[in-house]
Amino acid sequence: MTINDILNEARKSGQSEDFVRWLAFCLQWECEYEADGLTIRTENVPGDSGGKTFAGIDQASHPCFPYDRPHTFDVVCAYLQDGWKPMHASEIGFPAGAVAANFAVNMGVGAAVQLLQEALDAQTHVTIDGKLGPATLGAVRGVDLKRLAHDIDAAADARYRRIAYSHPVDRKFLKGWLARDAALERWWLQLAT
C-alpha cells in the first residue's frame, strides 16, 4: 500500500479535496516505508508508547486496526475519526481546521481543542475547556483563519516544549515534533496564497 493508494481511496469514498490534501500532508510525516521508498510498512519504535504503528495509526489508540493486513479504507477511516471529523475541520475552514485536525492526530482531540481555544482566545474571548461545542465553533466564524492557524501551531510548539521539559524521556522526539510543525505551517501557507 502506498500513500497514493490511500489518497485514491479517500477520493473514491467521496471525501473533500481539503481532507485529501490534509491526509497527504499527515501521511508524509506518519509513514515508514519498505526499501522501495513507496510501500508503507508497519513499525514498532522502541520507546514509543503507541506500540505497533501503520501509517501513523498506533496500536495503543487502535487495538482493532488490522495491522497485519490493512486496507486503504481502514486508514482513511482512522484519520477521519481521529482528526478531521472530531475537530470539525470542514466547518472551521481552511487552513485552521486542517491545522487543528493535525494536532488531534498527534496529541488527541482534547489537547487539539485546547490549542484551538488558546489560539482563538488571542482574537476573541472563548472559554478554554477542551470541549469543542457551539461556543467555540461560533467564535471561529468571526476570526482570521490564517492567523488562527498560525496561533494554533505556535501553541502546539509551546506545548511540545513543555512536554519535553517535563518528561525527559520524550526529549528525543522534540526536534521531529517541531520540524513537523514548521512543515505544517509552510504547507498551509503555500495552499492559502
Residue frames as qw, qx, qy, qz and C-alpha x, y, z in Angstrom:
[[0.000, 0.889, 0.458, 0.000, 0.00, 0.00, 0.00],
 [0.422, 0.169, 0.010, 0.891, 1.27, 3.48, -0.89],
 [0.043, 0.409, 0.313, -0.856, 0.21, 6.99, 0.08],
 [0.299, 0.142, -0.441, -0.835, -1.32, 7.39, -3.39],
 [0.326, -0.252, -0.893, -0.178, -3.41, 4.26, -2.83],
 [0.166, -0.475, -0.664, 0.553, -4.79, 5.78, 0.39],
 [0.111, 0.375, -0.005, -0.920, -5.48, 9.17, -1.24],
 [0.309, -0.014, -0.694, -0.650, -7.26, 7.48, -4.14],
 [0.281, -0.391, -0.870, 0.108, -9.42, 5.59, -1.61],
 [0.045, -0.461, -0.410, 0.786, -10.27, 8.88, 0.12],
 [0.246, 0.241, -0.319, -0.883, -11.37, 10.41, -3.19],
 [0.330, -0.121, -0.859, -0.372, -13.27, 7.25, -4.19],
 [0.252, -0.452, -0.801, 0.301, -15.14, 7.33, -0.87],
 [0.014, -0.815, -0.436, -0.381, -16.27, 10.92, -1.53],
 [0.491, -0.614, -0.220, 0.577, -14.01, 12.86, 0.82],
 [0.184, 0.974, 0.057, -0.117, -13.40, 16.57, 0.17],
 [0.675, 0.551, -0.195, 0.450, -10.23, 17.78, -1.53],
 [0.197, -0.781, 0.373, -0.460, -9.38, 19.68, 1.68],
 [0.853, -0.379, 0.329, -0.147, -9.43, 16.36, 3.55],
 [0.928, 0.287, 0.042, 0.233, -7.38, 14.63, 0.82],
 [0.370, 0.741, -0.287, 0.482, -4.72, 17.39, 0.86],
 [0.455, -0.683, 0.405, -0.403, -4.59, 17.29, 4.67],
 [0.961, -0.148, 0.230, -0.043, -4.34, 13.49, 4.67],
 [0.777, 0.512, -0.135, 0.340, -1.48, 13.68, 2.15],
 [0.036, 0.769, -0.410, 0.489, 0.39, 16.06, 4.47],
 [0.708, -0.505, 0.380, -0.316, -0.19, 13.86, 7.53],
 [0.989, 0.076, 0.116, 0.048, 0.86, 10.67, 5.77],
 [0.534, 0.694, -0.327, 0.356, 4.12, 12.25, 4.59],
 [0.117, -0.644, 0.547, -0.521, 5.05, 12.57, 8.26],
 [0.758, -0.298, 0.383, -0.436, 3.41, 9.47, 9.65],
 [0.966, 0.226, -0.044, -0.114, 4.56, 6.69, 7.31],
 [0.390, -0.555, 0.696, 0.236, 7.57, 4.41, 7.35],
 [0.728, 0.523, -0.228, -0.379, 8.48, 2.68, 4.10],
 [0.940, -0.002, 0.278, 0.195, 9.88, -0.53, 2.72],
 [0.542, -0.324, 0.388, 0.672, 13.18, -0.40, 0.81],
 [0.376, 0.499, 0.563, 0.540, 11.36, 0.74, -2.35],
 [0.125, -0.105, -0.133, 0.978, 10.57, 4.07, -0.65],
 [0.389, -0.161, -0.347, -0.838, 6.89, 3.86, -1.60],
 [0.650, -0.322, -0.659, -0.196, 5.30, 0.87, 0.14],
 [0.392, -0.628, 0.311, -0.596, 4.18, 1.70, 3.68],
 [0.602, 0.017, -0.778, 0.177, 5.30, -0.72, 6.35],
 [0.661, -0.705, -0.219, -0.139, 4.28, -1.40, 9.93],
 [0.348, 0.524, -0.513, 0.584, 6.77, -0.13, 12.51],
 [0.713, -0.634, -0.299, 0.028, 7.38, -0.56, 16.22],
 [0.293, 0.698, -0.326, 0.566, 9.72, 2.17, 17.51],
 [0.605, -0.260, -0.588, 0.469, 11.43, 1.43, 20.85],
 [0.194, -0.222, -0.348, 0.890, 10.32, 3.95, 23.47],
 [0.323, -0.133, -0.292, -0.890, 7.15, 4.95, 21.58],
 [0.340, 0.057, 0.752, -0.562, 4.19, 4.21, 23.84],
 [0.656, 0.307, -0.109, -0.681, 1.92, 3.78, 20.81],
 [0.706, -0.076, 0.704, 0.008, 3.36, 0.35, 20.03],
 [0.454, 0.207, 0.719, 0.483, 2.86, -1.19, 16.61],
 [0.213, 0.686, 0.107, -0.688, 2.06, 1.56, 14.08],
 [0.468, 0.299, 0.659, 0.506, 0.94, 1.65, 10.45],
 [0.146, 0.582, 0.363, 0.713, 0.67, 4.98, 8.58],
 [0.060, -0.358, 0.299, -0.883, 0.63, 6.77, 11.93],
 [0.748, -0.366, -0.182, -0.522, -2.17, 4.62, 13.32],
 [0.096, 0.435, -0.811, 0.381, -0.90, 3.20, 16.60],
 [0.511, -0.196, -0.835, -0.049, -1.94, 0.08, 18.44],
 [0.132, -0.200, -0.635, 0.734, -2.45, 1.87, 21.74],
 [0.332, 0.270, 0.122, -0.895, -5.20, 4.02, 20.20],
 [0.718, 0.278, -0.285, -0.571, -6.46, 1.49, 17.65],
 [0.431, -0.315, 0.839, -0.104, -6.22, -2.02, 19.10],
 [0.720, 0.341, 0.582, -0.163, -8.64, -3.41, 16.48],
 [0.401, 0.756, -0.321, -0.406, -6.87, -1.97, 13.42],
 [0.976, 0.146, 0.154, 0.053, -5.78, -4.79, 11.05],
 [0.183, -0.826, 0.455, 0.277, -2.00, -4.17, 11.27],
 [0.547, -0.185, 0.763, 0.291, -1.12, -7.42, 9.51],
 [0.299, 0.354, 0.727, 0.508, -3.43, -6.81, 6.51],
 [0.093, 0.558, 0.276, -0.777, -4.52, -3.15, 6.48],
 [0.382, 0.600, 0.605, 0.358, -6.83, -1.84, 3.78],
 [0.206, 0.262, 0.097, 0.938, -6.72, 1.68, 2.38],
 [0.388, -0.632, -0.383, -0.550, -10.26, 2.32, 3.63],
 [0.699, -0.529, -0.392, 0.279, -9.17, 1.47, 7.20],
 [0.475, -0.091, -0.078, 0.872, -6.52, 4.20, 7.01],
 [0.078, -0.427, -0.288, -0.853, -8.93, 6.79, 5.61],
 [0.566, -0.634, -0.458, -0.262, -11.49, 5.98, 8.32],
 [0.664, -0.394, -0.339, 0.537, -8.92, 6.25, 11.10],
 [0.293, 0.023, 0.010, 0.956, -7.87, 9.75, 10.00],
 [0.288, -0.516, -0.397, -0.702, -11.48, 10.86, 9.58],
 [0.668, -0.590, -0.445, -0.089, -12.40, 9.56, 13.04],
 [0.684, -0.367, -0.256, 0.576, -9.27, 10.69, 14.89],
 [0.329, -0.229, 0.043, 0.915, -8.70, 14.13, 13.42],
 [0.010, -0.209, -0.447, -0.870, -10.88, 15.56, 10.70],
 [0.383, -0.559, -0.604, -0.419, -14.40, 14.93, 11.99],
 [0.515, -0.617, -0.492, 0.335, -13.99, 15.46, 15.74],
 [0.321, -0.338, -0.028, 0.884, -12.23, 18.77, 15.04],
 [0.363, 0.797, 0.432, -0.216, -14.99, 19.86, 12.63],
 [0.432, -0.304, 0.377, 0.761, -12.21, 20.73, 10.19],
 [0.200, 0.443, 0.624, 0.612, -14.55, 21.32, 7.25],
 [0.187, -0.867, -0.459, -0.052, -16.81, 23.54, 9.35],
 [0.434, -0.703, 0.025, 0.562, -13.90, 25.53, 10.78],
 [0.529, 0.848, -0.007, -0.029, -12.44, 26.03, 7.31],
 [0.827, 0.135, 0.011, 0.546, -9.00, 26.01, 5.76],
 [0.571, 0.354, -0.714, 0.198, -6.32, 26.43, 7.00],
 [0.320, -0.457, 0.557, -0.615, -7.27, 26.49, 10.69],
 [0.905, -0.084, 0.123, -0.398, -9.44, 23.36, 10.52],
 [0.869, 0.332, -0.343, 0.128, -6.67, 21.33, 8.89],
 [0.217, 0.541, -0.592, 0.557, -4.09, 22.58, 11.40],
 [0.576, -0.360, 0.434, -0.592, -6.35, 21.72, 14.35],
 [0.969, 0.073, -0.038, -0.232, -7.04, 18.26, 12.88],
 [0.616, 0.492, -0.542, 0.293, -3.29, 17.66, 12.53],
 [0.053, -0.444, 0.655, -0.610, -2.87, 18.17, 16.25],
 [0.828, -0.158, 0.199, -0.499, -5.84, 15.92, 17.03],
 [0.913, 0.260, -0.312, 0.028, -3.91, 13.16, 15.25],
 [0.484, 0.458, -0.544, 0.509, -0.69, 13.96, 17.12],
 [0.018, -0.272, 0.591, -0.759, -1.93, 14.91, 20.59],
 [0.039, -0.432, -0.879, 0.196, -5.51, 13.70, 20.81],
 [0.026, -0.692, -0.507, -0.514, -8.74, 15.59, 20.32],
 [0.435, -0.823, -0.321, 0.173, -8.90, 17.12, 23.82],
 [0.508, -0.454, 0.136, 0.719, -5.43, 18.63, 23.56],
 [0.282, 0.261, 0.503, 0.774, -6.11, 19.84, 20.00],
 [0.155, -0.808, -0.499, -0.271, -9.33, 21.54, 21.12],
 [0.474, -0.760, -0.136, 0.423, -7.41, 23.29, 23.89],
 [0.448, -0.155, 0.331, 0.816, -4.83, 24.50, 21.37],
 [0.086, 0.550, 0.569, 0.605, -7.64, 25.78, 19.15],
 [0.324, -0.855, -0.404, -0.026, -9.25, 27.54, 22.09],
 [0.523, -0.562, 0.026, 0.640, -5.96, 29.09, 23.26],
 [0.334, 0.072, 0.442, 0.829, -5.34, 30.38, 19.74],
 [0.069, -0.697, -0.577, -0.420, -8.93, 31.68, 19.45],
 [0.423, -0.781, -0.342, 0.307, -8.59, 33.50, 22.75],
 [0.425, -0.255, 0.161, 0.853, -5.93, 35.71, 21.15],
 [0.013, 0.223, 0.476, 0.851, -8.56, 37.10, 18.74],
 [0.536, -0.442, -0.238, -0.678, -11.79, 36.82, 20.74],
 [0.367, -0.362, 0.689, -0.509, -12.85, 35.59, 24.14],
 [0.810, -0.023, -0.493, -0.317, -13.54, 31.87, 24.39],
 [0.716, -0.531, 0.383, -0.244, -13.57, 29.53, 27.38],
 [0.393, 0.485, -0.781, -0.018, -10.62, 27.15, 27.32],
 [0.719, -0.250, 0.466, -0.451, -12.25, 23.94, 28.48],
 [0.155, -0.272, 0.921, 0.232, -11.12, 21.36, 25.90],
 [0.443, 0.440, 0.765, -0.154, -14.68, 20.91, 24.61],
 [0.037, -0.059, 0.506, 0.860, -15.48, 21.71, 21.00],
 [0.171, 0.583, 0.764, -0.218, -19.06, 22.91, 21.20],
 [0.265, 0.814, 0.447, 0.260, -21.24, 25.65, 19.75],
 [0.226, -0.943, 0.020, 0.243, -19.45, 28.47, 21.60],
 [0.490, -0.448, 0.516, 0.541, -16.01, 27.53, 20.24],
 [0.451, 0.335, 0.673, 0.481, -17.30, 26.86, 16.74],
 [0.106, 0.920, 0.373, 0.050, -19.25, 30.12, 16.80],
 [0.323, -0.832, 0.181, 0.412, -16.14, 32.04, 17.87],
 [0.567, -0.085, 0.584, 0.575, -14.23, 30.64, 14.88],
 [0.385, 0.699, 0.546, 0.254, -16.67, 32.32, 12.48],
 [0.008, 0.994, 0.107, -0.008, -15.51, 35.79, 13.44],
 [0.491, -0.698, 0.368, 0.369, -11.73, 35.40, 13.22],
 [0.410, 0.714, -0.506, -0.257, -8.94, 35.43, 10.65],
 [0.994, -0.044, 0.074, -0.073, -8.40, 31.75, 9.81],
 [0.691, 0.506, -0.335, 0.393, -4.77, 32.24, 8.70],
 [0.088, -0.627, 0.492, -0.597, -3.86, 33.94, 11.95],
 [0.825, -0.324, 0.245, -0.393, -5.77, 31.25, 13.84],
 [0.959, 0.207, -0.163, 0.107, -3.83, 28.51, 12.04],
 [0.422, 0.576, -0.446, 0.539, -0.53, 30.22, 12.89],
 [0.360, -0.556, 0.426, -0.616, -1.54, 30.68, 16.53],
 [0.960, -0.162, 0.058, -0.220, -2.60, 27.02, 16.86],
 [0.833, 0.347, -0.294, 0.316, 0.79, 25.96, 15.53],
 [0.136, 0.608, -0.453, 0.638, 2.59, 28.30, 17.95],
 [0.670, -0.452, 0.296, -0.509, 0.55, 26.97, 20.88],
 [0.995, 0.034, -0.087, -0.021, 1.45, 23.41, 19.85],
 [0.580, 0.509, -0.421, 0.477, 5.15, 24.27, 19.72],
 [0.225, -0.575, 0.456, -0.641, 4.94, 25.64, 23.25],
 [0.883, -0.251, 0.156, -0.364, 3.08, 22.51, 24.41],
 [0.919, 0.246, -0.254, 0.173, 5.68, 20.21, 22.85],
 [0.302, 0.570, -0.488, 0.588, 8.47, 22.13, 24.60],
 [0.536, -0.479, 0.380, -0.582, 6.64, 21.76, 27.94],
 [0.986, -0.038, -0.029, -0.159, 6.23, 18.02, 27.33],
 [0.754, 0.400, -0.369, 0.368, 9.94, 17.62, 26.56],
 [0.001, -0.585, 0.476, -0.657, 10.90, 19.64, 29.63],
 [0.676, -0.362, 0.323, -0.554, 8.53, 17.75, 31.95],
 [0.960, 0.000, 0.268, -0.075, 9.23, 14.28, 30.51],
 [0.130, -0.713, 0.596, 0.345, 12.92, 13.89, 29.71],
 [0.564, 0.026, 0.805, 0.182, 12.29, 10.51, 28.05],
 [0.508, 0.716, 0.480, 0.010, 10.31, 12.37, 25.34],
 [0.085, -0.816, 0.221, 0.527, 13.02, 14.92, 24.58],
 [0.391, -0.158, 0.746, 0.515, 14.28, 12.73, 21.74],
 [0.318, 0.581, 0.720, 0.207, 11.01, 13.46, 19.89],
 [0.017, -0.799, -0.213, 0.561, 11.07, 17.28, 20.26],
 [0.110, -0.423, 0.498, 0.749, 13.16, 18.04, 17.17],
 [0.070, 0.219, 0.871, 0.433, 10.84, 15.94, 14.99],
 [0.022, 0.719, 0.656, -0.230, 7.69, 17.46, 16.51],
 [0.033, -0.756, -0.009, 0.653, 8.93, 20.99, 15.86],
 [0.120, -0.223, 0.683, 0.685, 10.09, 20.11, 12.33],
 [0.088, 0.459, 0.853, 0.233, 6.63, 18.77, 11.51],
 [0.006, -0.803, -0.432, 0.410, 5.00, 21.93, 12.91],
 [0.077, -0.594, 0.303, 0.741, 7.25, 24.11, 10.76],
 [0.086, 0.025, 0.829, 0.551, 6.44, 21.98, 7.70],
 [0.075, 0.630, 0.767, -0.092, 2.73, 22.21, 8.53],
 [0.018, 0.793, 0.154, -0.589, 2.90, 25.99, 8.53],
 [0.059, -0.395, 0.581, 0.709, 4.82, 26.07, 5.22],
 [0.136, 0.258, 0.914, 0.281, 2.29, 23.63, 3.74],
 [0.102, 0.747, 0.636, -0.161, -0.85, 25.61, 4.57],
 [0.043, -0.723, 0.084, 0.684, 0.78, 28.95, 3.73],
 [0.111, -0.183, 0.729, 0.650, 1.58, 27.63, 0.26],
 [0.044, 0.432, 0.870, 0.236, -2.00, 26.43, -0.25],
 [0.044, -0.769, -0.514, 0.378, -3.63, 29.53, 1.27],
 [0.118, -0.531, 0.195, 0.816, -1.96, 32.00, -1.08]]
